[in-house]
Amino acid sequence: MSGYDRRVSEDVAGELVGSEPGSGGAVSPPTMGAVAHGISWKLLSVAFGQGTWYVSLFVLAILVPPRGFGIVAVGTVVVSVMVLILGSGTGGSLIIAPDLAAASVRRSLIRTSIAGLVATGLLVALAQPIADAFTGGADADVLRLIAVTVVLAAVWIVPNALLSKHLRFKASAQIWIAASAIASAAAIVAAALGAGVWALAIRLVVNQLLLAVLALVATRDLIARRTPSSGPIPKRAGALAFLMIAAGALVAWSFDNLAVAAFTSPTQLGLYTLAFSLAFLPLTLVSWTVGQVLLPAIAAARDPDLVRRQTLKAVRMMALLLLPLAPVAIAVAPGLIPAALGQKWDGMVVPFQILVGLGVGYGVLNALGEALAGAGVSSVGVRARIDVVWALATIGAVVIGVNADGIRGAAVAHVVPFCGLAVAYAWRGGRGIGLSATALVGSIRNVVTCVAVQALTTAVFTLGLEHAGSGSLAGGFAGAVAGLVALTAALLLGAPDLLDETRGVVLGTLRGRRA
């Protein structure tokens, strides 16, 4: 998530940015240079780190059949469950802690690492039964290799949280970029040599190994620091709430893979998994990345009025950035996906078109969610309870949907739970930080209106050109371009303040980067 409430760039950046932390356990409240600086580094990690990761995903989709993606998706779900249990909210609770004893940090690192080693052994032992249940008896050794990422992720949890808490976003971005680039290159070489599904597993293991090692090196001063301690180590406030939030996301966005695997086939699961991964790029690439900066920034601010202003602008800026992507992606998908990846991926087009709107919607909604998580223990507790109900509703809907219409039904099933989550965040969650649902809706009204003009224009041009005999690829691109032109006109004529505000955010971030 990003952004906030005045059009003057210095005010915008000043509300979002943090100062350099001191040497003690507490982190200073945000000032102008660090969050703008942090956001710029996070954006670089998206462009070069995650950009490399997803480029390699495209290349691997050409070299590896959908069945391979389905097998690895099952392993990834199981790993995610174990890492969630191991973390137990550790990362989030370390970030929002007002003061952090070095002894607590070391205890958390040792606990998660030992538990990760045990969990890895358990997954290795259960690999064959898991393969038999969800992948039609595929080679369990692939799952055993993926199991190594459990202990590596367990080691990485605490150092990664320390990088965020102490606003070391430059180091964090450099780590992500290096890990993604090296792991992606290794996987592509392996796939080109005929490794098949093993290339996907190699990418996961190499990436997590580098993340763990480099994060430990970057935080060695924080982990080894000696600080005086009196009395018992304080309890990690908010750990249970962060665990519930992570569990909700895991159930909603990973257990759906198990549902698809149980009721379809590894090939259909591979189609669904890639469609979901690409459709949710607005959330995972943009909103989550910027949210990693704003969560600690809001947690350090502790000013209710500042949090409210930041939240409204975050929602508005994220809506302006992400909503226009949906009409473009929906228009070009029917022609672009088969042309880029081959006809073997044609079955993912319709699920992708359904899911990309949800990916954009969740990206916007995440701006509000991060504000709730960073505003304090009470607020994060409200979000956690909402997320648990949403997750259970989502997985129930997916089970019904996949039985009704395969992977298309699974994609459609995500729509109703998303709407419920949006209402709950705006009504109950917003009230917890002093924001009314009316204020939240009003913050994006102009954006939604302009994007509606874009979507209508895109649909008219795309369908009209296809009816006239143009191919789906040419018609989709022409419609997308026409829609973007209409969006620009709508913003210039009907919402110039939005453009001024966006310009202020960009200038503030660039100035913080230069500083």
SVG drawing of the C-alpha trace seen along z (x, -y; Angstrom):
<svg xmlns="http://www.w3.org/2000/svg" viewBox="-22 -21 49 64">
<polyline fill="none" stroke="black" stroke-width="0.4" points="0.0,0.0 1.1,-3.6 0.4,-7.2 -1.8,-9.7 -3.5,-13.0 -2.1,-16.3 -1.2,-17.2 2.0,-18.9 4.8,-16.4 6.7,-17.3 3.6,-16.7 2.8,-13.5 6.3,-12.1 6.6,-13.5 3.6,-11.5 4.8,-8.2 8.4,-8.2 10.5,-7.0 13.6,-8.3 16.8,-6.3 16.4,-4.1 18.6,-4.5 20.8,-1.8 18.3,-0.7 15.4,1.6 12.8,-1.0 12.3,-2.6 11.8,-6.3 8.5,-7.6 8.5,-8.1 10.0,-11.2 10.4,-12.3 13.5,-10.5 13.1,-6.9 9.7,-5.7 10.1,-7.5 13.6,-6.0 12.1,-2.7 9.3,-2.8 11.8,-3.5 13.9,-0.5 10.8,1.7 9.8,0.6 13.3,1.5 12.9,4.9 9.7,5.3 11.2,4.1 14.4,6.2 13.7,8.9 10.1,10.0 10.2,8.9 13.0,11.4 11.0,14.0 7.9,13.7 9.8,13.4 11.4,16.8 7.9,18.1 6.9,17.3 10.0,19.0 9.4,22.1 5.7,22.2 7.0,22.6 9.5,25.3 7.6,27.2 4.0,28.7 1.1,27.6 1.2,30.9 4.6,29.9 3.2,26.7 0.3,28.6 2.7,30.9 4.9,28.1 1.7,26.1 0.8,29.0 4.2,29.0 4.1,25.2 0.8,25.4 2.1,27.9 5.3,25.9 3.2,22.7 1.2,24.4 4.3,25.5 6.0,22.1 2.8,20.5 2.7,22.7 6.4,22.2 6.2,18.4 3.2,18.2 2.9,14.5 6.5,13.9 7.4,11.5 4.4,9.2 4.7,9.1 8.4,8.1 7.6,5.3 4.8,3.7 6.6,4.2 7.3,0.7 10.5,2.0 12.4,5.1 14.9,6.9 17.8,8.6 17.2,11.7 13.7,12.0 15.1,11.7 17.6,14.5 15.0,16.7 12.6,16.3 15.4,17.1 16.4,20.3 12.8,21.4 11.8,21.1 15.0,22.6 14.8,25.8 11.1,26.2 11.8,25.7 14.3,28.5 11.8,30.9 9.0,29.8 11.3,30.5 11.9,34.0 8.2,34.6 7.4,33.4 10.1,35.6 8.5,38.6 5.0,37.7 6.0,36.8 4.7,40.1 1.2,40.1 0.8,36.4 1.8,37.2 -0.6,40.1 -3.5,38.0 -3.1,34.8 -0.9,35.5 -2.0,38.9 1.1,40.6 3.7,38.2 7.3,38.5 7.5,37.8 11.2,36.9 10.2,33.5 8.1,32.8 11.1,33.9 13.3,31.4 10.7,28.7 10.6,29.6 14.1,28.2 12.5,24.7 10.7,25.2 13.8,25.0 15.3,22.2 12.1,20.2 12.1,20.8 15.6,19.3 14.6,16.3 11.5,15.2 13.2,13.3 16.0,11.6 13.4,10.5 11.2,9.0 14.2,7.1 15.0,5.6 11.4,4.2 11.3,3.0 14.5,1.1 13.6,-0.3 16.5,1.3 14.6,1.4 17.7,1.0 19.3,4.2 15.9,6.0 15.5,5.0 19.1,6.0 18.5,9.4 15.3,10.0 16.8,9.0 19.9,11.2 17.9,14.2 15.3,13.9 17.8,13.4 20.1,16.3 17.3,18.7 15.5,17.8 18.7,18.3 19.3,21.7 15.8,22.9 15.9,21.8 19.2,23.5 17.9,26.7 14.7,26.6 16.6,26.1 18.7,29.2 15.5,31.2 15.0,31.1 11.2,30.6 9.3,30.3 12.7,30.4 13.5,27.0 10.5,25.5 11.6,27.1 15.2,25.9 14.0,22.3 12.1,22.5 15.0,24.0 17.8,21.7 15.6,18.6 14.8,19.5 18.4,20.5 19.8,17.1 17.0,15.2 17.9,16.9 21.7,16.6 21.7,13.0 19.1,11.8 21.2,13.4 24.3,11.6 22.4,8.2 21.0,8.4 23.9,10.0 24.5,6.7 20.9,6.7 20.9,10.4 24.2,10.3 23.5,7.0 23.7,7.1 21.3,4.9 20.6,4.8 17.6,6.7 15.6,6.6 12.9,9.1 11.3,11.6 11.4,11.3 8.1,9.4 5.4,11.3 5.1,10.7 1.9,8.6 -0.2,9.2 1.4,12.5 -1.8,14.5 -3.6,11.9 -0.8,11.9 -0.9,15.7 -4.7,15.6 -4.2,13.1 -1.5,15.3 -3.7,18.4 -6.6,16.7 -4.6,15.8 -3.2,19.3 -6.6,21.0 -8.2,18.7 -5.3,18.6 -3.5,21.9 -6.0,24.4 -8.0,23.6 -5.2,25.4 -5.8,28.5 -9.5,28.3 -8.8,28.1 -6.3,30.9 -8.7,33.1 -11.6,32.7 -9.7,32.3 -6.2,33.3 -2.6,32.1 -2.9,30.6 -6.1,28.6 -4.4,27.5 -1.4,26.3 -3.7,24.2 -5.5,22.8 -2.3,22.1 -0.6,20.1 -3.9,18.2 -4.1,17.3 -0.4,16.3 -0.6,14.0 -4.0,12.5 -2.9,11.7 0.3,9.8 -1.3,6.4 -1.6,7.7 1.6,9.6 3.9,7.4 2.6,4.0 0.3,3.8 2.1,6.2 5.5,4.8 4.5,1.2 2.6,2.5 5.9,3.8 7.0,0.2 3.8,-1.2 3.1,1.4 6.1,0.4 5.7,-3.3 2.1,-3.3 3.1,-1.2 5.8,-3.8 3.5,-6.8 1.0,-6.1 -1.0,-9.3 -4.6,-8.4 -5.2,-11.4 -2.1,-10.7 -3.1,-7.0 -6.6,-8.1 -5.1,-10.5 -2.5,-7.9 -5.2,-5.2 -7.5,-7.3 -4.7,-8.3 -3.3,-4.8 -6.6,-3.4 -7.1,-6.2 -3.6,-5.9 -3.7,-2.2 -7.1,-2.3 -5.7,-4.8 -2.6,-2.6 -4.3,0.8 -7.9,0.5 -7.0,-0.5 -5.0,2.8 -8.1,5.0 -9.8,3.9 -6.4,4.1 -5.6,7.6 -9.1,8.9 -9.0,7.5 -5.6,8.9 -5.7,12.2 -7.6,14.3 -5.0,13.5 -1.9,13.0 -1.8,16.0 -1.9,18.7 0.5,16.6 3.0,16.2 2.8,19.6 1.4,21.9 -2.0,23.6 -1.4,25.9 -2.2,23.0 -5.4,21.9 -7.6,23.4 -6.4,20.8 -7.7,17.8 -11.2,17.6 -10.1,18.3 -7.5,15.6 -10.0,13.0 -12.2,13.7 -9.4,13.7 -7.5,10.6 -10.4,8.4 -10.2,9.9 -6.4,9.5 -6.8,5.8 -9.6,5.6 -7.6,7.3 -4.6,5.0 -6.7,2.0 -8.3,3.6 -4.8,4.5 -4.1,0.8 -6.9,0.7 -5.8,4.0 -2.2,2.9 -3.5,-0.2 -5.5,2.0 -2.6,4.2 -0.2,1.3 -2.6,-0.8 -2.2,1.3 -3.0,4.6 -6.7,3.9 -7.0,2.9 -5.0,5.9 -7.2,8.1 -10.3,6.8 -8.7,7.5 -7.7,11.0 -11.2,12.0 -12.6,10.7 -9.9,12.5 -10.6,15.9 -14.4,15.7 -13.5,14.6 -11.0,17.4 -13.5,20.1 -16.1,18.7 -13.7,18.6 -12.6,22.2 -16.2,23.4 -17.2,21.5 -14.2,22.9 -15.2,26.5 -18.7,25.8 -17.4,23.9 -14.9,26.5 -17.4,29.2 -19.9,27.2 -17.6,26.0 -14.0,27.0 -11.4,24.3 -13.7,21.7 -16.1,22.4 -13.2,22.2 -12.3,18.8 -15.9,17.5 -16.2,18.8 -13.8,16.2 -16.1,13.3 -18.7,13.4 -16.2,13.8 -14.2,10.9 -17.3,8.6 -17.9,9.7 -14.3,8.9 -14.5,5.5 -17.7,4.6 -16.3,5.9 -13.1,4.0 -14.9,0.7 -17.6,1.0 -16.1,2.8 -12.4,2.3 -12.6,-1.3 -14.6,-2.1 -11.8,-0.8 -9.4,-3.5 -12.0,-6.3 -12.9,-6.0 -16.5,-5.7 -17.4,-3.5 -18.7,-6.6 -15.3,-8.3 -13.6,-5.2 -15.9,-4.8 -15.7,-8.6 -11.9,-8.4 -12.1,-6.2 -15.4,-7.4 -13.7,-9.5 -11.2,-6.8 -14.0,-4.2 -15.9,-6.5 -13.0,-7.2 -12.1,-3.5 -15.7,-2.7 -15.3,-4.9 -12.1,-3.1 -13.7,0.4 -16.7,-0.6 -14.5,-2.0 -12.3,1.1 -15.2,3.5 -16.8,1.6 -13.6,1.4 -12.5,5.0 -15.8,6.6 -16.4,4.3 -13.0,5.1 -13.4,8.9 -16.8,8.8 -15.3,7.0 -12.9,9.8 -9.8,8.7 -8.0,11.4 -8.4,11.6 -4.9,10.4 -5.2,7.3 -8.7,6.5 -7.6,6.9 -4.6,4.6 -6.6,2.0 -9.4,2.0 -6.9,1.7 -5.2,-1.3 -8.6,-3.0 -9.6,-2.4 -6.4,-4.0 -6.9,-7.0 -10.5,-7.3 -9.2,-7.0 -6.6,-9.7 -9.3,-12.0 -11.7,-11.2 -9.0,-12.0 -7.9,-15.3 -11.5,-16.5 -13.2,-15.0 -10.6,-14.4 -7.5,-16.6 -6.9,-16.6 -6.2,-12.9 -3.4,-13.5 -2.0,-16.3 -2.0,-14.1 -0.3,-11.3 2.3,-13.7 3.0,-14.8 3.4,-11.2 5.9,-10.4 7.9,-13.6 8.0,-13.0 9.3,-9.5 11.9,-10.6 13.1,-13.4 13.4,-10.9 15.4,-8.6 17.8,-11.3 18.2,-12.3"/>
</svg>
